Amino acid sequence: MNDSLLLDSLSAVKDTVVQAMESVASGTTINEVAQQASEGGLENLPAWTMIPFVLMLLMIAIGPLVAEHWWEKNANKLIVSLLLGVPTAVYFMIAYGMDGVHALEHQVIYDYVPFIILLLSLYVITGGIHLSGDIKAKPIVNTCFLALGWVLASIMGTTGAAMLLIRPLITTNQQRKYSTHTILFFIALVANCGGLLTPLGDPPLFMLFLRGAEFTWFMGMWGPWLVTGAILLVMYYIWDTIMYKKEDWTALSADSREQVPLHLGGSINFIYLIGVVLAVAFINVGTIPAMGEHDAPIWLKFLREIVLLSLMFLSLYTTKKKVRFELNKFTWDPIVEVAFLFLGIFTTMTPALIFLNHHAGSLGFDQPWQFYYSTGLLSSFLDNTPTAVAFHSVATGVDFSQTAVAAEAIVAGIPEKILEAICIGAVFFGAMTYIGNGPNFMVKAIAEENKIKMPSFFGYMIKFSLIVLLPVYIIVQLLFL
């Protein structure tokens, strides 16, 4: 972005604000001014309106690396979201009138609110489930732990499955010297790749679900899910078997003696979890068309969210405080962090999505593999949810009539194979770095709290993701995309 373009951008913002102020003084309504400003239409949205969105994503990516202590405060995240989001929203509404208002309304009310309520309900409900115990840390046991988390990730979300299993897995391996590799494969399998089969599995999938993909459609990606999981589990079992043979026999002897049976606390929350699955699957426009009517009452439009919040409050009321707050060390900070950050993301993302949609044809993207690797690359370093939504917006603006996917069924407004590429790229490549998906850093932090030495940011990539995960992802692309 050169200086002249930046100055032009700032000047445009200034002019619209001044015009609005002058209109108030002259008695002209804001709506009339907005209508005059929007004569060019949203198709003429300038490229510079994407700057706040890019800045928002960059802050999320580099904030923990360059300003760790400042960034870890949720209040500062809210400040960043408001500083970038509010001016974007004000300019967008003034410059593009009701078109801008309706676009923001869709993003904030009908995307952000359901998104946050789903994450909140899953976070609270899974936070009431506690698995404890210490069993023998043999390679087959650890592999079963990872396989269980891989399956659960699509049911209770990658964050829920990761937080349920990470502490008992660490406790099981506490007598072993070599356990770093176990955490790395846990991040890949449980915190990322396992969550591909339902909209509950990973946030980007829920956003694509809101854009028209049916709940059961995601289960059709069982092929990439199964291949990826099977390869990684086999690789892990071989790796762990080699490392197990290097362990000191006295440590393994202590591991055999110091065993505690597995115990599950807060099991009533599995009932609420089933309720979440059923609510997302069946309380939507597809099964209740009246929810999508323009004049539908507000309670009907948000019936799914009302049910999810009810299940959340039931979880809070019926789960013993000892299980949630003492054993699980439950706090509200992580979900508050997500709410603050995504408020800024969804607001600044609005003009970015519209611009990408209108200029999609000039990007040259019309093949599944292009969407797969592009979505994956950005999902590795930026949050995978806005990345997936952005590339879906690109895809809706591409003419696929002359491509190999022209005969594909249309799902969520785009060819099915393109949507699969976006979904798989967003979910899988989130494991390429610590910042690719929310649970990654959480798992790393818990491991380090328990004295497990974890690789640095770039060490993780060099020693694990580039040499272990990337070849698997290339195989998936060659087989399925």
N, C-alpha and C positions, 0 to 999 in steps of 0.2 A: 504494500500500500504506500504510494508516494505522497510527498507532502501536499502537492496541489490537490490530489483527490481527497485527502483527509480534510483540507481546508474547505473544499467544495461541500463535503459532507456536513461539516459543522455549520457552514453557512446555510445549507438547506434546512437543518433543524432550527436554526435561529429564525429564519424567515417564516417558517410555519408558526412558531410560537408567537412572533411579533404580529403576524396576521390575525391570530386568534385573539390576542390582547386588543388589537385595534377594533376587531369586530364587536367585542364586548362594549367598548366605549361608544361605538356608533349604533348599538342596538341590534346588530346582526347576531343571529344565534350561532353557536358553535357548530351545530349541524349543517347550517348553510355554508359556513366557511369550509367545513370538512368536505361537503359535496363539491364545492368549487375546486378544492385541492385534489380531489380524487378523479377529476375528469380524465386523466391519463389511464386510470384503471390499475389494478394490482399487477397486470402483466408488465407494466413499466416500472416495477419496483427496482430501485437502484441496487447495485451489488454491495454498496457500503452498508446497507441495512443488516448485512450478515455479520458485521464486525462485533457487535455485542455478544452474539452467540459464540463466535470463535473465541473471544476473550473469556467467556464463561467456561467453556470447555478447557481452555488453557489453564485457567486458574485451578480447576479441579485436578488437572494432570500434574502441574508443577508446584501447586501450593504446598502439598505435604513434603515436597523435596527441598524447596528453597526457603520456606517460612513455616516450619513444622509447628512450633509452639504458638505462633499467631494463628495459623490456619486451624489448629485443633479446637479452637473456641467456636461454638455454633453461632454465637452472636456475630462474629466476624464473617461467617459464611452468609448470614442473612444480610449483612451490610453490603457485601459484594453482589448478592442477588438483586437487592433493591437498587443499587447504584447503576447496574446494567439493565435491569428489567423495567423499572419505572420510566426512565426516559424513552426507552424503546416503545413501550406501550403508549405513552402520551403522544409521541410523534406519529406512530402508526395510526392511532385513532384520529388525530387531527388531519393528517395528510390524506388518508384514504376513507374517511367518513365511516358510513355504516358497514362497508366492506371490511374495513380494518377492525371495527368493533365486533362484527360477527366472527371474523377469523380468530381474534383473541378470545372471544367467548367460547368458541369450540375448543381451543387449546387449553384454556385454564379451567373452565367449568366441566367440560365433557371429556377431557383427557386427563388433566392434572388431578382433579378431585377423585375420580374412580381409581386412578393409579395409586395415589397416596393411601386411600382407604383400603385397597387390597393389600398393599405392603404393610400397613399398620395392623390389619387383622391377622395376617400371617405372622408378623413379628411378635405380637402379643400372644397368640395361641401357641406357636412353637416355643415361645419363651417360657411357657408353663410346663413343658415336658422336660424331664431330667433323667438322663441315663448315667448310671454310675456303676463302678465295679472295676476289677483288675483281673483279667484272665491272662493265660500264658501267651506271650508275644511271639508266637511262631509265625513263619511266613504265611501259612494258610489262614491263620486267625486274622492277621492284618489285612490280607487280601479280601477276606469276607467282610471286614469292617468297611473297606473301600467300596466293595460291590454293593453293600447295603445302602451306603450313602449315595452312591450313583443312582440306584433305583428310587430312593426316597426323594431325591432332588426334584424330580418332576412332579411329585405329589405335594410336598410341603415347601418347595422352593429351595434354591441353592443355599440361601442364607440360613433357613430353618434347619435343613439337613446338616449343614456344616457346623452350626452351633450346637446341635444335638449330639453329634458324634466326636467332635474334635477333642474334648476334654477326656472322655473315657478312652479314646485311642491313645492319647498322650500318657494317661495313667497306666494303660496296659504296657506301654513301651518304656516306662520310666527307668527300668533296670538296664535297658539296652544302651550301648554307647553310640551305635549308629542308627539314628532315627530321622535324620534330616530328609532323606529321600522319601520317607513315608509321608511327611508333611507336604512335600512338593507334589507327589502323586495325588494326595488328598485334595489339594487346591485344584488340580486339573480335573479330577473325576467328580468330586462331590460339589465343590464350589462353582463349577462351570459346566462341564460337558454333560453331566447327568440331567440337567434341567431342560432338555430339548423337547420333551414329549407332551407338555401341556402348557397353557398360558400361565399357569401358576409357577412353572419352573424357573423362569428368569424374566425380569421386568420387560426387556424388549419384546418378548413374545406376547405379553399381555397387551402392550400397546398395539401390536399388529392384530391381535384378537379384537380390540376395540375398532379397528379399521375394517373389519368384515370377515376375517378368517374364523371359521367355526371351531369350537372347542376340540372336537374330535379330529379336525384336520391335522393338528400338530402331531398326533400319534402316527400319522403316515410317514413321519421322518424316522421311524424306528430303525431303518437300515443304517444310515449314518451314525445314529446313536449306538446301535449294537456293535457295529464294526469298531468305532472309536473306543468304546468302553472295553470290548474284548481285547483289543490290541494293548491298551494301556494296562489292563489288569494282568495280562500275561507278562508284559514287560516288567511290571512291578513285582510280580511273584518271583521271577528269575533274579531280579536285582536284589530283592530282600533275602532270598535264599543265599545268595553269594555273601551278602553282608552279615547274615546270621551266623555263617560259618567263621566269620572273623571275630565274633564276640568272645569276650573272656568267659571261660566256663563257670567261674564263680558268680558272675553276673547272671548267667542263664540259670544257675542253680537257685539263686535268690529269687529269680522271676518265677520259678516253679513252685517255691515255697510260699511266696507272698501273694496268694491269689484271693480275690474277693468276688463272689458271684455277681453277675450283672443284675442291677435292680432298676426298674422303671418307675419313676414318680410322675404324678400329674397325668396319668394315662387318659383321664376323662377328656383331655384336650384333643385326642384323636377323633372323638365324636364331633367336636367343633370343626376340626380340620376337614372331615368328610362333608360337613355342612358348607364349608367354604368352596370345596370342589363342586358340589351340587349347585350352589348359588351361581357360581361363575358359568357353569355348563348350561344351566336351564333358565336363569333369570336374565334374559337378554331379548333384544328385538326379534331375533330369529324364532324364539318360542312364544314370546308375548309381543306381537306386533304393535299393540297399543302403546308400548313404552316409547316407540319412535315417533308417535304422532305429535305434531307441533303444539297442539292445545292440550296435551296430556297433563294431568296434575303433577306437581313437582314430586310428590311422594311416589308416583308410578315411574316417572323418569329415572328416579334414583332408588328404585326398589331394591336392586341388588346391593347397593351401598348400605341401605338401611339394614338389610339382613346381615351383611358382613359386620357392621358395627355392633349389632345385637349379639352376634356370636362372640365378638371380642369382649364385650362387657360380661357375658356369661363366663368366659374364660377367666377374666379378672376376679369375678365373684366366687367361682367355685374351686379355683386352684389354691392350694395352701400357700401362704406367703413364704413359708420356709423353702418350698420347692422353687418358687419363682425368684425371690429376692435374695435368699441366702445361698442355696445350692447353685442356681444358675447365674447369680450375680446380675440379675436383670436390671437394666437402667433404660430410661427413655431417650438418652442422648443419641444413640445411632439413628433412630427413626426421626428424631427432630432434625438431625443433620441432613438426612435424605429429603425431608419436607422443605427445608430452607434452600438447599441447593437446587432441587428440581423446580421450585417456584421460579427461580431465575432462568433455569434451562427452558422450561415450557414457554415462558414469556418471550425471551430473546429468540427462541427457535421459530416463532410464528413467521416473521418475515423471511427467515432463512429457508423454511420449507417452501414457501410460496415462490421465492426466487428460484430455488432448485427445480421446482416443478415446471416453471415456465421456460427454463433454459436447459432442461434435461437433454434435449436433442443435440445440443452442441458439445456435450461431454463425451460422446462416442461410446457410451455404455449400452450394449444391447445383448450381451452374452451372460449366462449364469455365472461362469467362472470370474468374470469381471466384477460382478456384484459381490461374489463370495470373498474374493481377496481384498477388494476395496473396503467392504464393510468390516472384514476381519482386521485389516491393517489399522483402521481408525479405532476399532473396538479394543485393540491392544493397548492403546495409549490414551484414549478418551473414554468416557462412559459409554458402554455399549447400547444403552437405551436410546439416547438422542441420535446416535450413529445409525441404528437400525431404522428409526423413524425418518431420518434424513434420506437414506438411500431408498426407502419405500416411496418417498415423495419424488425422488428422481425417477424411479421406475414408472410412476403414474404418468409422467410426462414424456415417456419414450414411445416411439412408434415401433412396435415389434412385428408389424405385419409382414416384413420381408426377412424375418429371422427364423431360426430353427425352432423357436419357442412359440411361433405364431399359432400352432395347433393346440397348445397347452390350454387346459381349463383356466378360467380367470378366477383368482381367489384374492379377496381384498383389493380388487381393482387392477391387479397385475397378473401376468402369466404365473402359473403355479410354480414352475421351476425357478423363476426369478425370486419368488417369495421364499422358497426353500433355501436358496443361496444366501439371501439376506439373514434369515433366521439362524442357519447353521454358522455362518461367518460371525454373527454377533455373539452367539452363545459360546462357541468353541474358542474363538480367538481372545475372548475375555481372560483366558488363562495364560496368555503369552507374557503378561507382566503383572506385577503386584497391583497396579492401578486399573487393570482392565475390567474388573468386576468388584463390587463392594465387599463380598466375603473374603477376597484374597488377603487384603491387609488385616482384616480381623483375625483370620487364621494365623497369619504370620505373627501378629502381636501376641496372641495367646501362646503360641509355640515358644516365643522368646521369653515370655513371662515364666515359662517352665524350663528355662535354661537350655533350650534346643537352639543350636547355632544355625541361623538361617542365612542364605546368601544375600548379598547386597542387591539393589535394584537391577543393576546390569549383570551381576553375578548370576542372578536367577535366570536371566535370558541366555547367557552364554553357556552356563552349566546344565541347564535343563530345558527351557522352552524351545530354543532354537534347534537343539540336537535331538530332543525327544518328541515334543509336541508337533512342531512344524512338519516333519516327515509324515506323521500320521494324518495331519490335516490335508497334506498334498494327496495322499492315498485316497482320502474321502472325496476330494474334488475329482480325481481321475475316475473313481468308481461311480459317483452319483451326479456330478455336475459338469 
